[in-house]
Amino acid sequence: SQSARRATQLSARLFSSPREDTVVRQRDDPQACIRAGLRRRRRTLGLTQESAARLLGMKRLSYHRIETGARRIRFADLAALCELYQCDPVELLQDSRLAAAYAHAAGTIASR
């Protein structure tokens, strides 16, 4: 269906690696709202980047790069972060189209 195709395209844009020759600008960055949601949720829970990274089993610099956009958020990262922060992806995505893309991608991966 058309909505499934749109969700697939949006999830591909969200969770795929950017082309190396492309510099992502803040306004063109589809993951900016996710990063803002991560920071907001982490701060609400009273966690530092160091403590969040430790709980996720990664280095603080890796976590910092996720929050600042130097490292793209992979689908598995988002799932682990939602589990750690005990929240639904919709809380981080704050956009119904992005949440639908996430749900579609999760269903596609689960069915493999």
C-alpha positions in Angstrom: 0.0 0.0 0.0 1.0 3.6 -0.4 1.3 4.2 3.4 3.6 1.1 3.7 5.8 2.5 0.9 6.0 5.9 2.6 6.8 4.3 5.9 9.6 2.2 4.3 11.1 5.3 2.6 10.9 7.3 5.8 12.5 4.5 7.9 15.2 4.1 5.2 16.0 7.8 5.5 16.0 7.7 9.3 18.1 4.6 9.9 20.4 4.4 6.9 23.9 5.8 6.8 24.2 9.1 5.1 26.3 9.3 1.9 29.9 10.1 2.8 30.0 13.0 0.4 27.0 14.7 2.0 27.2 17.0 4.9 23.9 16.8 6.9 22.6 20.1 7.9 20.5 20.5 11.1 17.3 21.4 9.3 17.8 18.5 6.8 18.6 16.0 9.5 15.7 13.6 10.0 17.2 12.4 13.3 17.4 15.8 15.0 14.1 15.3 16.8 15.2 11.9 18.0 18.4 13.3 19.5 16.5 16.1 21.2 14.1 13.5 22.6 17.0 11.4 23.9 18.6 14.3 25.6 15.3 15.4 27.2 14.5 11.9 28.4 18.1 11.3 29.7 18.0 14.6 31.7 14.5 13.9 33.0 15.8 10.6 34.4 18.8 12.4 36.0 21.4 10.5 33.9 24.6 11.9 32.6 25.9 10.9 29.3 28.5 8.8 31.1 26.0 6.9 33.1 23.7 6.3 30.1 26.6 5.1 28.1 27.7 2.7 30.9 24.2 1.3 31.1 24.1 0.8 27.4 27.5 -0.9 27.4 29.2 1.8 25.2 31.8 4.4 25.7 30.7 7.9 26.7 32.2 9.3 23.5 30.0 7.0 21.4 26.9 8.0 23.3 27.9 11.7 23.0 28.3 11.3 19.2 24.7 9.8 19.0 23.3 12.8 20.9 25.2 15.4 18.9 24.6 13.8 15.5 28.2 12.9 14.8 27.0 9.3 14.8 23.7 8.3 13.2 21.2 6.5 15.4 20.8 3.0 14.2 17.6 1.1 14.6 19.2 -1.2 17.3 20.4 1.9 19.1 16.9 3.4 19.3 15.5 0.1 20.6 18.2 -0.2 23.3 17.7 3.5 24.3 13.9 3.1 24.5 14.4 0.0 26.7 16.9 1.8 29.0 14.8 5.0 29.2 11.6 2.9 29.7 9.8 4.8 27.0 7.9 4.2 23.8 9.7 5.3 20.6 6.8 7.7 20.0 8.0 9.7 23.0 11.4 10.2 21.4 10.2 10.6 17.8 7.5 13.1 18.6 6.1 12.8 15.1 3.4 10.4 14.1 5.0 9.8 10.7 8.3 8.9 12.3 6.6 6.7 14.8 4.8 4.9 12.0 8.1 4.4 10.1 9.7 3.0 13.3 6.8 0.6 13.8 6.9 -0.5 10.2 10.7 -1.0 10.4 10.3 -3.0 13.7 7.7 -5.2 12.1 9.9 -5.8 9.0 12.9 -6.7 11.1 10.8 -9.0 13.4 9.4 -10.9 10.5 12.8 -11.8 9.1 
